[in-house]
Amino acid sequence: MIDVKPSGIKAVVFDLDGVIIDTEEVWEEVRRGYVAEHGREFLPDTQDRMMGMSTGEWSAHLADEVGVPRTAEQVAADVLGRMAARYREALPLIPGSVEVVRALGARYRLALASSSARILIDQVLETAGLTGEFEVTLSTEEVPRGKPAPDVYLTAVAGLGLTPADCVAIEDSSNGLRAAGAAGLTVIAVPHGVYPPAADALAQAKLVVDSITEVTPEAVARLV
């Protein structure tokens, strides 16, 4: 094993969707299908806007702006139920992501800051065998504002008893990168091939990689 020289980084904060599991296309398929069943269709910017939104935010968007004739609470329950069913059928883990989590966890403290609902976070971590790897797990539904606001990252860092300067964030989406950057963490970007981040969001990253498997303990140590 290669020794990693100590750095100023004490913890790594993971996003979930697009970093550990490849679900952005599943989310889009499920929500588009749900909207279509109610005789509505996505607005031109709906998909981009919803990436990073909390459960309360995206369900309100579908109900209030897209026009699904259900309350935001009903929309959330309907869609989350469908997503949970999809995860039970097959969990779309990104190749190598579980190994990366465990390798980084051997050297750094870990947290999770996700836009997924708590019920989905817990199910994914249990199915993937990762529940015990994270000291702190947070959903944006548990903080005042979803991504791109920095709330979920600031709360996760505080839960570790650290400062943003002590932490690295791993993100894939525009709103996630903006959130981590606004919170003051050192940012690693793993751009999604189907939903690439905007240029201004990608500029938040100190390191851009093609695959999560490139995020090794050595790569994290070199950031500082």
C-alpha positions as MATLAB code, in Angstrom:
seq = 'MIDVKPSGIKAVVFDLDGVIIDTEEVWEEVRRGYVAEHGREFLPDTQDRMMGMSTGEWSAHLADEVGVPRTAEQVAADVLGRMAARYREALPLIPGSVEVVRALGARYRLALASSSARILIDQVLETAGLTGEFEVTLSTEEVPRGKPAPDVYLTAVAGLGLTPADCVAIEDSSNGLRAAGAAGLTVIAVPHGVYPPAADALAQAKLVVDSITEVTPEAVARLV';
ca = [
       0.000    0.000    0.000;
       1.292    3.461   -0.890;
       1.597    5.768    2.103;
      -0.231    9.068    1.776;
       1.469   12.066    3.321;
      -0.765   13.971    5.748;
      -2.573   16.925    4.206;
      -4.956   19.566    5.430;
      -7.884   17.437    4.287;
      -9.593   15.597    7.123;
     -12.841   14.447    5.499;
     -14.486   13.686    2.171;
     -18.152   14.533    1.569;
     -19.806   12.484   -1.171;
     -22.805   13.276   -3.281;
     -24.913   10.174   -3.992;
     -26.719   10.344   -7.356;
     -24.216   10.510  -10.186;
     -21.263    9.779   -7.901;
     -22.036    6.487   -6.145;
     -25.138    5.451   -8.094;
     -25.970    6.300  -11.695;
     -29.584    7.364  -11.267;
     -29.950   10.710  -13.026;
     -31.473    8.995  -16.075;
     -33.718    6.900  -13.829;
     -34.965   10.023  -12.042;
     -35.689   11.688  -15.381;
     -37.471    8.626  -16.774;
     -39.634    8.185  -13.665;
     -40.564   11.844  -13.322;
     -41.213   12.371  -17.034;
     -43.435    9.299  -17.090;
     -45.289   10.460  -14.006;
     -45.853   13.929  -15.442;
     -47.033   12.477  -18.762;
     -49.569   10.248  -16.995;
     -51.157   13.444  -15.698;
     -51.284   15.018  -19.146;
     -48.388   17.404  -18.589;
     -44.822   17.685  -19.869;
     -41.537   19.034  -18.576;
     -40.787   22.720  -19.106;
     -37.621   23.405  -21.171;
     -35.499   23.855  -18.038;
     -37.258   21.394  -15.711;
     -34.619   18.632  -15.800;
     -31.675   20.979  -15.211;
     -33.480   22.799  -12.425;
     -34.475   19.646  -10.580;
     -30.943   18.223  -10.431;
     -29.933   19.141   -6.889;
     -33.334   20.314   -5.677;
     -34.622   18.918   -2.405;
     -37.678   16.663   -2.382;
     -39.909   19.545   -1.329;
     -38.518   21.785   -4.055;
     -38.802   19.433   -7.038;
     -42.216   18.151   -6.013;
     -43.457   21.741   -5.707;
     -41.997   22.506   -9.135;
     -43.892   19.595  -10.712;
     -47.114   20.493   -8.945;
     -47.032   24.285   -9.172;
     -45.093   25.035  -12.359;
     -45.393   21.928  -14.515;
     -49.030   21.590  -13.455;
     -49.386   18.034  -12.159;
     -52.845   18.101  -10.502;
     -51.610   16.764   -7.173;
     -50.255   18.516   -4.095;
     -46.471   18.718   -3.744;
     -46.677   16.232   -0.873;
     -48.635   13.778   -3.031;
     -46.214   14.216   -5.943;
     -43.265   13.490   -3.652;
     -44.869   10.362   -2.233;
     -45.849    9.081   -5.684;
     -42.437    9.617   -7.262;
     -40.393    8.408   -4.289;
     -42.458    5.235   -4.204;
     -41.637    4.590   -7.843;
     -37.946    5.316   -7.310;
     -37.779    2.969   -4.321;
     -39.365    0.236   -6.418;
     -36.764    0.753   -9.145;
     -33.943    0.536   -6.590;
     -35.359   -2.714   -5.248;
     -35.351   -4.154   -8.755;
     -31.740   -3.187   -9.427;
     -29.422   -0.718   -7.719;
     -27.446    1.070  -10.450;
     -24.106    1.344   -8.663;
     -21.395    3.156  -10.609;
     -18.546    0.683  -11.231;
     -15.833    1.129   -8.631;
     -17.776    3.565   -6.452;
     -18.144    1.249   -3.455;
     -14.425    0.497   -3.525;
     -13.630    4.235   -3.702;
     -15.811    4.961   -0.678;
     -14.069    2.266    1.348;
     -10.569    3.283    0.230;
     -11.158    6.920    1.115;
     -12.820    5.896    4.365;
      -9.632    4.126    5.404;
      -7.759    7.448    5.264;
     -10.378   10.142    5.792;
     -13.603   10.707    7.678;
     -16.646   10.465    5.410;
     -20.003   12.213    5.076;
     -22.784   12.109    2.508;
     -24.678   15.198    1.285;
     -27.434   14.154   -1.112;
     -30.494   15.615   -2.795;
     -32.211   12.239   -2.534;
     -34.870   11.708    0.106;
     -33.856   10.058    3.362;
     -35.800    6.891    2.520;
     -33.787    6.449   -0.686;
     -30.431    7.305    0.903;
     -30.894    4.702    3.610;
     -32.020    2.066    1.121;
     -29.084    2.668   -1.216;
     -26.478    2.555    1.555;
     -27.949   -0.594    3.042;
     -28.156   -2.380   -0.306;
     -24.620   -1.314   -1.238;
     -23.220   -2.325    2.157;
     -22.047    1.227    2.875;
     -24.181    2.222    5.861;
     -21.300    2.026    8.322;
     -18.854    3.959    6.145;
     -20.336    7.426    6.727;
     -20.276    9.340   10.009;
     -22.871   11.809    8.745;
     -25.542   11.351    6.065;
     -27.803   14.221    5.094;
     -30.653   14.761    2.662;
     -31.434   18.223    1.365;
     -34.966   17.648    2.702;
     -33.364   17.931    6.164;
     -31.936   21.429    5.597;
     -33.655   24.716    4.676;
     -32.572   24.840    1.023;
     -31.503   22.319   -1.610;
     -28.518   22.595   -3.923;
     -27.199   24.970   -5.353;
     -27.553   26.559   -1.899;
     -24.676   25.443    0.363;
     -26.900   24.334    3.268;
     -26.470   20.560    3.008;
     -22.686   20.810    2.761;
     -22.376   23.292    5.610;
     -24.572   21.101    7.803;
     -22.650   17.939    6.926;
     -19.323   19.601    7.717;
     -20.691   20.918   11.011;
     -21.920   17.414   11.826;
     -18.325   16.212   11.516;
     -17.167   19.022   13.791;
     -14.935   20.369   11.023;
     -14.691   23.463    8.826;
     -15.221   23.586    5.038;
     -11.487   24.107    4.585;
     -10.938   20.666    6.144;
     -13.144   18.902    3.603;
     -13.302   17.752   -0.008;
     -16.612   17.360   -1.841;
     -17.186   14.954   -4.738;
     -19.930   16.102   -7.106;
     -21.207   15.557  -10.634;
     -24.029   18.036  -11.364;
     -24.081   21.779  -11.897;
     -26.124   22.518   -8.799;
     -24.088   20.123   -6.685;
     -20.803   21.706   -7.759;
     -22.213   25.164   -7.076;
     -23.399   24.090   -3.638;
     -20.076   22.587   -2.614;
     -18.166   25.582   -3.956;
     -20.452   28.047   -2.201;
     -19.931   26.152    1.059;
     -16.175   26.562    0.736;
     -15.144   22.932    0.315;
     -12.390   21.852   -2.050;
     -14.333   20.377   -4.964;
     -13.705   17.325   -7.119;
     -15.919   17.083  -10.202;
     -16.907   13.775  -11.791;
     -18.986   15.088  -14.723;
     -21.905   12.943  -15.825;
     -21.664   11.937  -19.464;
     -25.359   12.477  -20.199;
     -25.881   15.564  -18.004;
     -22.574   17.470  -18.120;
     -22.259   20.413  -15.717;
     -22.321   24.005  -16.891;
     -19.018   25.795  -17.355;
     -19.523   28.101  -14.370;
     -20.248   25.106  -12.135;
     -17.283   23.111  -13.386;
     -15.084   26.103  -12.602;
     -15.769   25.430   -8.903;
     -13.696   22.244   -9.097;
     -10.030   22.041   -8.199;
      -9.852   18.594   -9.775;
     -11.894   17.192  -12.664;
     -11.792   13.443  -13.302;
     -13.335   11.180  -15.918;
     -14.258    8.417  -13.471;
     -14.911    8.072   -9.747;
     -12.153    5.453   -9.682;
      -9.629    8.257  -10.219;
     -10.526    9.722   -6.816;
      -7.913    7.852   -4.807;
      -6.514    8.755   -1.365;
      -3.386    9.909   -3.153;
      -5.382   12.216   -5.450;
      -7.167   13.748   -2.448;
      -3.886   14.271   -0.581;
      -2.433   16.134   -3.571;
      -5.220   18.724   -3.503;
      -3.576   20.644   -0.668;
];
